[in-house]
Amino acid sequence: MIKHTKKIIAGVAAVAVVGIAGGLVYANSNASETKQMATVNTSQIKVTQEEAIEQFNQQFEGKELNQVELEVSRAGYVYTVEGFDDTTDYTLKIDAQTGSVVGHETDPKDQEDMLEAEYTLNLDGIITRDEASKIAEDQAKRGEAKEWALDQTSTDGTTWEVKVIDGTYETEVTINALTGDVVGVDVDDEAYDD
């Protein structure tokens, strides 16, 4: 019985060590991504959001648009433009400096996906990315806006999600894209302590 108990304790200890190590790898990965975002210069963004949307519309003609993201990748900034129809989801990735397509995907919906509500992105009367950046930076009180997502979460829920980076600190600010009101703030600094 004692021998069996020792094996169980050893097994639990091994699982705990693996879990802690995995958490540290994840934290270090997040820290690396945040540090990379802090060093990327927004002057590399040459393609406008409107141009990225137009490329999506040319590639996937007649599809509804539901999200536009501008994120940091290893090669610099990349737009990810997403859309849908009744049976398929569509994604187009565009280099924000050159305008070249760096990836595209069509993903057929399964029965469960078809039952989920999707909303067409409303671009009428929304604040610009620059305006959203200023609001987010004012809310964060330090740092610079480095990543953006324009998303449609309901029929009247167009939002900007802006990541503001200051060194290894990241603040994500969610803004109503029609009114400019801040609807959420998430400060994530635990994973980035050196």
Disulfide bonds with the S-S distance in Angstrom:
none
